[in-house]
Amino acid sequence: MAETEPRPHPAEDDVFKEPMKKRRRSGPGQRFRALQSAEQCALKEYEKLESRTRRVLSNTYQKLLQCVFLDDSIPNGVKYLINRLLTLIEKPSLDPIYIGLFGSTGAGKSSLINAIIQQAMFLPVSGESICTSCIVQVRSGCCEQYEAKIHLLSDQEWKEELKNLTKLLHSAEEPGREEVDPWDGDGAVEEAIWKLRMVYGTGAERKNYEELLRAKPKGKIPTSRVITLKAEEAGELSVKLDPYIRTQRRDGDGESAETRIWPLIKHVEVTLPKSSLIPEGVVLVDIPGTGDFNSKRDEMWKKTIDKCSAIWVISDIERVSGGRAHEDLLNESIKACQRGFCRDVALVVTKTDKLHLPEYLRERKLGNQAVQSQREAVLERNEMIKQQRSRNLKEKLKRKLPADSKALETSDLVYTVSAQEYWQKILLTEEETEIPKLREYIRKRLLDEKRRMVTKYVTEAFGLLLLTDSFNSTENLPNEHLHLSGLRRFVEERTELLEKAMEQCFAHIERPLQEGVRVARTSYRRILGACLVRSKGNQGFHQTLKAVCLKNGIYASRTLARIDLNQAVTQPIYDQIDPVFGGIFRAGKPADSALMPHIDAFKHSLQEKMAEIGIRSGWKCESYKKRFLIQEISAILGGLEGYILRRKRRIYESVTSSIQNDLKPYYEEAAQITGKKACERMKDVIRRGVERQVAEGMFERAQERMQHQFQQLKNGITEKVKGSIATMLTLVSSQGDGLYKELADVSSEHREMEKLHRSLREVAENAQLRRGMQDFLRMSPSKASPRT
């Protein structure tokens, strides 16, 4: 799914456009069933504020349209105002809140989602059959039915993968190479055979690319490349969905037509009807742990991770104590905090009901306190894992993130859950399975985002109504133009100061970046050697290495840990820059190294100057223009946050993308190697290429690339600030060619908007009071425990 982009301001041609019709919204009682009473009341109040604000904006918009509809020419200021109103009216109520469940096959992601949504066997779980490695999104909608949309690769995207799969297979059949059982290799050939047999039938792996292009797939592929399934009941949809995302591991014979197209599936979207447990606006995302061999699926994998505002790393109780796969998942999640929108990372340990009591008692080292039952042992072990893994995760986060990062402030870094016990309740109570605790996190996250969005929305709408009403104001004093000219000069001076502050802020990355390059130059041979040498020799690794080269240094498999040679050789650089990079883009406490506090300081200085000029100009204490200027500057600079977050990913990945670009010719050369000792010859080409590029300044070029990206960010912020503020000052200036005209009377809408703006504080105070009361009521004796 493409990244969600903020809607730009409509063009001038959109002035007379009717606002988009809203989808039929579910009734308030249904929409808020997922929230507990205090949260439900708070969300209702915020929804009511938003709804009333949209009504005021819509009324204002219609009045202005009627006022200027027959005019031959519309003043620029009025065009700006009408388009801004339309943009706010059509703005989504809430951007989706993505919570990523990130884990390997068999970790329990699907079982956990099933428990959270209260549908025991809704999503297929890993067992004797293996589920697909595609991304599955689960959300609550306003429809009455259960629905699944299965998105397939486009024809061109599948052709690209097909070409790489056939290259991989035919390299395994080269004359002079030793016979290798494809099912005993490192997985690349096995997966290629599996995919081709599924789509084209037995024997497809022996055909070349051109032959397969002419072959007819065994499954039914719709021209729209989207398959839509609907059902009245969850179980009915589950049965329909199952064949598409579940298949046997090796044998493709006898599979249904639905099962046969799973290699073409890009991602799946599942919509629940008015879920009683997951509020509308929250999306739970089942994210495979390693990405995908297909370029489009792999890019979607990375983008999906980056757009999650929270990531739960899923690991079952038997794998949580170590292993490369588990560490890779944690590291990838922490990177999402650096390059994406993620603010929370937590470890969710699944299947915690699994415990062999005699073995646990034999290895137990907790003093003389006796454990009387399986239940006590499970609870004790879960608490111990929480303490140990929380400490380890916090230490890892501290090494990579700023000391005041949001991810470090959370009280719950580790959850110990059991989906099986949630249903059976033999050992644990429902609360002790911690499924309700995860639901509570989801509800709180939604309420926090809604509070932030509505506050921003109402404030921005209030500023627009101030401007609209000021068009009919007689408040035009002779010296106003003089003072606004002074304000323009002040803006220019402050913008120059902001540029210098940004340069100083970004300069903090230079020393760790330089140190990272130094370490990378001294360690790349060791790192590359560890990636290219296998303890069991080259058997089976030839095809995997071929796959790595075909994908420019990256190989994502369903069965193996992700291989990324570009990331590996640049890891010493990221080890040095990560804490500083996170510090630059953090929000919160002011610091010289943080970008947003400098922008906030710039905003406050402009607002103070506007208030000062308003007083000197003789504007009334509650002048429309003064208040509009102050509100609009907040909206303009607040919009920079999204721009900065989108640029952040490009900056962070500039180092690895630079390395990948430099090494691409050598990957391509290695991918063409065939014949005897092909694996060693491929390794030699990669080593030689890396050596040559390092000698020619590969790491230094990557350093310059990141510095250049920071420079582009600074220039982009400056241009946006200058352009937006210049437009705003023009609007409030009484000078100009026909800028103003007498408009419809919107004073009643302005008064209503003023009341709504004042209500924001009251709603926030009420919500805080209810939360406190709810916390107090929770301090009641817990429910009786299950039988032991």
Residue pairs with C-beta under 8 A, 6 or more apart in sequence:
1 137
1 267
1 269
1 300
1 303
1 304
2 303
3 303
3 306
3 307
3 646
4 95
4 96
4 307
5 646
6 639
6 642
7 87
7 90
7 91
8 87
9 83
9 84
9 87
10 17
10 83
10 86
10 87
11 83
12 79
12 83
14 83
14 86
15 74
15 79
15 82
15 83
16 65
16 69
17 86
19 58
19 61
19 86
19 89
19 90
20 90
23 142
24 142
25 31
25 142
26 142
26 274
26 280
28 44
28 47
30 274
31 142
31 274
31 279
31 280
32 40
32 43
32 44
32 279
33 274
33 275
33 276
34 140
34 275
34 276
34 277
34 278
34 279
34 280
34 443
35 43
35 279
35 443
35 446
35 447
36 440
36 443
36 774
37 770
37 774
38 767
38 770
38 771
38 773
38 774
39 443
39 444
39 447
41 766
41 767
41 770
42 447
42 451
42 763
42 766
42 767
42 770
42 771
43 279
43 446
43 447
43 450
45 763
45 766
45 767
46 450
46 451
46 454
46 763
47 450
49 454
49 458
49 756
49 759
49 760
49 763
50 93
50 454
50 457
50 458
52 752
52 756
53 457
53 458
53 461
53 753
53 756
54 89
56 461
56 465
56 749
56 752
56 753
56 756
57 85
57 88
57 89
57 461
57 464
58 89
59 749
60 85
60 464
60 465
60 468
60 746
60 749
61 82
61 85
61 86
61 89
63 743
63 744
63 745
63 746
63 749
64 78
64 81
64 82
64 85
64 468
64 743
64 744
64 746
65 82
66 744
67 743
67 744
68 74
68 78
68 82
68 741
68 743
73 738
74 82
75 738
75 739
75 740
75 741
76 730
76 736
76 739
77 471
77 730
77 731
77 736
77 739
77 740
78 471
78 741
78 743
80 727
80 731
81 464
81 467
81 468
81 471
81 731
84 464
85 464
85 468
88 457
88 460
88 461
88 464
91 457
93 281
93 453
94 281
94 446
94 449
94 450
94 453
95 449
95 453
96 139
96 281
96 282
96 283
97 281
97 282
97 283
97 309
97 445
97 446
97 449
98 283
98 285
98 304
98 307
98 308
98 309
98 310
99 282
99 283
99 284
99 285
99 308
99 309
99 310
99 311
99 312
99 442
99 445
100 285
100 287
100 304
100 305
100 308
100 310
100 311
100 312
101 109
101 112
101 113
101 284
101 285
101 286
101 287
101 312
101 314
101 348
102 287
102 289
102 305
102 311
102 312
102 313
102 314
102 329
102 332
102 333
103 109
103 287
103 289
103 313
103 314
103 315
103 329
104 288
104 289
104 290
104 319
104 325
104 329
105 126
105 130
105 131
105 133
105 288
105 289
105 558
106 126
106 316
107 289
107 314
107 315
107 316
107 319
107 350
108 125
108 314
108 316
108 350
108 351
108 419
109 286
109 287
109 314
110 123
110 124
110 125
110 126
110 131
110 136
110 286
111 125
111 350
111 419
111 420
112 314
112 348
112 350
112 417
112 419
112 435
112 438
113 122
113 123
113 138
113 284
113 286
114 120
114 121
114 122
114 123
114 125
114 419
115 417
115 419
115 422
115 423
115 433
115 435
116 277
116 278
116 284
116 435
116 438
116 439
116 442
117 138
117 272
117 275
117 277
117 278
117 284
118 276
118 277
119 234
119 238
120 423
121 235
121 238
122 234
122 235
122 237
122 238
123 136
123 138
123 238
123 241
123 270
123 286
124 131
124 238
124 241
124 242
124 245
124 246
125 131
129 246
129 247
129 248
129 249
130 246
130 247
130 248
130 249
130 558
131 245
131 246
132 244
132 245
132 246
132 247
132 262
132 265
133 288
133 290
133 292
133 558
134 245
134 265
134 266
134 267
134 268
134 288
134 292
134 297
135 267
135 268
135 285
135 286
135 287
135 288
135 300
135 301
135 304
136 245
136 267
136 268
136 270
136 285
136 286
137 267
137 268
137 269
137 270
137 283
137 284
137 285
137 286
138 270
138 272
138 278
138 283
138 284
138 285
138 286
139 269
139 270
139 271
139 272
139 278
139 280
139 282
139 283
139 284
140 271
140 272
140 273
140 274
140 275
140 278
140 279
140 280
140 281
140 282
141 147
141 271
141 272
141 273
141 274
141 280
142 274
142 280
143 271
143 273
144 273
144 274
145 230
145 231
145 232
145 273
146 230
146 231
146 232
146 233
146 234
146 236
146 237
146 270
146 271
146 272
146 273
147 228
147 229
147 230
147 231
147 237
147 270
147 271
148 228
148 229
148 230
148 237
148 240
148 241
148 268
148 269
148 270
148 271
149 226
149 227
149 228
149 229
149 268
149 269
149 271
150 226
150 227
150 228
150 229
150 241
150 244
150 265
150 268
151 225
151 226
151 265
151 266
151 267
151 268
151 269
152 221
152 222
152 225
152 226
152 227
152 261
152 264
152 265
152 266
153 161
153 225
153 264
153 265
153 266
153 294
153 296
153 297
154 225
155 225
157 266
157 294
157 295
157 296
158 264
159 213
160 294
160 295
160 296
161 293
161 294
161 295
162 209
162 212
162 213
163 209
164 293
164 547
164 550
164 551
165 192
165 195
165 196
166 196
166 207
166 208
166 209
166 212
167 209
167 546
167 550
167 671
168 188
168 189
168 192
168 543
168 546
168 547
168 550
169 189
169 192
169 193
169 196
169 205
170 208
171 542
171 543
171 546
171 674
171 678
172 180
172 182
172 189
172 542
172 543
174 674
174 675
174 678
175 675
176 675
176 676
177 542
177 675
177 676
177 678
178 539
180 539
180 540
182 189
182 190
182 193
183 190
183 250
184 539
184 540
185 539
185 540
185 541
185 543
185 544
186 534
186 540
186 541
186 543
186 544
186 557
186 560
187 544
187 557
187 558
187 559
187 560
188 293
188 543
188 544
188 546
188 547
188 555
188 557
189 540
189 543
190 559
191 293
191 557
191 558
191 559
192 205
193 205
194 249
194 250
194 252
195 263
196 204
196 205
196 207
196 212
197 203
197 204
197 205
197 252
198 218
198 247
198 252
198 255
198 259
198 260
198 261
198 262
198 263
199 217
199 218
199 219
199 260
199 261
199 263
199 264
200 207
200 212
200 215
200 217
200 218
201 218
201 252
202 252
202 253
204 212
204 215
207 215
217 260
217 261
218 257
218 260
219 257
219 258
219 259
219 260
219 261
219 264
220 257
220 258
220 261
221 261
221 264
227 244
229 237
229 240
229 241
230 237
231 237
231 240
234 272
237 270
241 268
241 270
243 256
243 258
243 259
244 258
244 259
244 261
244 262
244 265
244 268
245 262
245 265
245 268
246 259
247 255
247 259
247 262
248 255
252 260
266 296
266 297
266 300
267 297
267 300
272 278
274 280
277 439
278 284
278 439
278 442
279 442
279 443
279 446
281 446
281 449
281 450
282 442
282 445
282 446
285 304
285 308
287 301
287 304
287 305
287 308
288 301
288 558
289 325
289 328
289 329
289 562
290 328
290 556
290 557
290 558
290 560
290 561
290 562
291 297
291 298
291 301
291 302
291 554
291 556
291 562
292 298
292 301
292 556
293 547
293 551
293 555
293 556
293 557
295 551
298 551
298 554
298 556
301 556
305 311
305 332
305 333
305 336
305 340
305 342
306 336
306 339
306 340
306 341
306 342
306 649
307 340
307 341
308 336
308 340
308 341
308 342
309 341
309 342
309 343
309 344
309 445
309 449
310 342
310 343
310 344
310 345
310 346
310 441
310 445
311 333
311 336
311 342
311 344
311 345
311 346
312 346
312 347
312 348
312 415
312 438
313 326
313 329
313 330
313 333
313 345
313 346
313 347
313 348
314 348
314 350
315 326
315 329
315 347
315 348
315 349
315 350
316 349
316 350
316 351
316 354
317 349
317 350
317 351
317 352
317 354
317 385
318 351
318 354
319 325
319 326
320 326
320 347
320 349
320 385
320 389
324 561
325 561
328 561
328 562
330 345
330 347
330 393
330 396
333 342
333 345
334 345
334 396
334 397
334 400
334 401
335 652
336 342
336 345
337 343
337 345
337 400
337 401
337 405
337 407
337 582
338 400
338 401
338 578
338 581
338 582
338 585
338 648
338 652
339 648
339 649
339 652
339 653
340 645
340 648
340 649
341 645
342 407
343 406
343 407
344 406
344 407
344 410
345 393
345 397
345 407
345 413
346 410
346 412
346 413
346 414
346 415
347 389
347 393
347 413
347 414
347 415
348 414
348 415
348 417
348 438
349 382
349 385
349 389
349 414
349 415
349 416
349 417
350 417
350 418
350 419
351 418
351 419
351 420
352 378
352 381
352 382
352 385
352 416
352 417
352 418
352 421
353 378
353 418
353 420
353 421
353 427
353 428
355 374
355 377
355 378
355 381
357 374
357 377
360 371
360 377
360 381
361 371
361 377
364 371
366 380
366 384
371 377
371 380
372 788
373 788
374 427
374 788
375 427
375 428
375 785
375 786
375 788
376 788
378 427
378 428
379 428
379 432
382 416
385 414
385 416
386 414
386 416
389 413
389 414
390 413
390 414
393 413
393 414
394 408
394 413
397 405
397 407
397 408
398 408
399 578
399 579
400 578
400 579
400 582
401 407
401 408
401 578
401 579
401 582
402 579
402 582
402 583
402 586
404 586
404 588
404 589
405 582
405 586
406 586
406 587
406 588
412 437
412 441
415 434
415 437
415 438
416 434
417 433
417 434
417 435
417 438
418 428
418 433
419 433
419 435
421 427
421 428
421 432
421 433
422 430
422 433
422 435
425 786
426 786
426 787
427 786
427 788
428 785
428 786
429 782
429 783
429 784
429 785
429 786
430 436
431 437
431 782
431 783
432 785
447 767
451 764
451 767
454 760
455 760
455 764
456 638
458 756
458 757
458 760
459 631
459 634
459 635
459 757
459 760
460 631
460 634
460 635
460 638
461 753
461 756
462 631
462 753
462 754
462 756
462 757
463 627
463 628
463 631
463 632
463 634
463 635
465 746
465 749
465 750
465 753
465 754
466 624
466 625
466 627
466 628
466 631
466 750
467 624
467 628
467 632
467 731
467 732
468 743
468 746
468 749
468 750
469 624
469 746
469 747
469 750
470 624
470 625
470 628
470 732
471 740
471 741
471 742
471 743
472 742
472 743
472 745
472 746
472 747
473 624
473 625
475 619
475 620
475 623
475 624
475 625
476 734
477 617
477 618
477 619
479 617
479 618
480 617
480 733
480 734
481 733
481 734
481 735
483 613
483 616
483 617
484 613
484 729
484 732
484 733
486 613
487 609
487 610
487 613
487 729
488 726
488 729
490 606
490 609
491 606
491 725
491 729
494 602
494 605
494 606
495 602
495 718
495 721
495 722
497 602
498 598
498 599
498 602
498 717
498 718
498 721
499 714
499 718
501 598
501 601
501 602
502 595
502 598
502 714
502 717
502 718
503 714
504 592
505 584
505 592
505 593
505 594
505 595
505 598
506 584
506 710
506 711
506 713
506 714
508 580
508 583
508 584
508 592
508 593
509 577
509 580
509 581
509 584
509 706
509 707
509 710
510 707
512 576
512 577
512 579
512 580
513 573
513 576
513 577
513 703
513 706
513 707
514 703
515 576
516 572
516 573
516 574
516 575
516 576
516 577
516 703
517 573
517 699
517 700
517 702
517 703
519 572
519 573
519 575
519 576
520 569
520 570
520 572
520 573
520 699
521 694
521 699
523 572
524 569
524 690
524 694
527 568
527 569
527 571
527 572
528 565
528 568
528 569
528 686
528 687
528 690
530 568
531 563
531 565
531 568
532 545
532 683
532 686
532 687
534 541
538 679
538 680
541 679
542 678
542 679
542 682
544 555
544 557
544 560
544 563
545 670
545 679
545 682
545 683
546 671
546 682
547 555
547 557
548 554
548 555
548 563
548 565
548 667
549 667
549 668
549 670
549 671
549 682
549 686
550 667
550 671
552 566
552 660
552 663
552 664
552 667
553 564
553 565
553 566
553 660
553 663
553 667
554 562
554 563
554 564
554 565
554 566
555 562
555 563
555 564
556 562
556 563
564 656
565 663
565 686
566 656
566 657
566 659
566 660
566 663
567 656
569 659
569 690
570 655
570 656
570 659
570 699
570 702
573 655
573 699
573 702
573 703
574 655
580 593
581 652
583 591
583 593
583 594
584 593
584 594
584 595
585 594
585 595
585 596
585 644
585 645
585 648
586 594
586 596
587 594
587 596
588 594
589 597
590 597
590 600
590 601
591 597
595 644
596 641
596 644
599 637
599 640
599 717
600 637
602 637
602 721
603 633
603 634
603 637
606 633
606 725
607 629
607 630
607 633
607 634
610 626
610 629
610 630
610 633
611 626
611 630
614 623
614 625
614 626
614 629
619 625
619 626
625 732
628 732
629 728
629 732
632 728
633 725
633 728
636 721
636 724
636 725
636 728
637 721
639 724
640 717
640 720
640 721
643 716
643 717
643 720
644 713
644 717
647 709
647 712
647 713
647 716
650 709
651 706
651 709
651 710
651 713
654 702
654 705
654 706
654 708
654 709
655 702
655 703
655 705
655 706
656 702
657 705
658 698
658 701
658 702
658 705
658 706
659 698
659 699
659 702
662 693
662 698
662 701
663 686
663 689
663 690
663 693
663 698
665 689
666 685
666 686
666 688
666 689
666 690
666 693
667 686
667 689
669 685
669 689
670 681
670 682
670 685
670 686
671 682
673 681
673 682
673 685
690 698
730 736
730 739
731 739
733 739
734 740
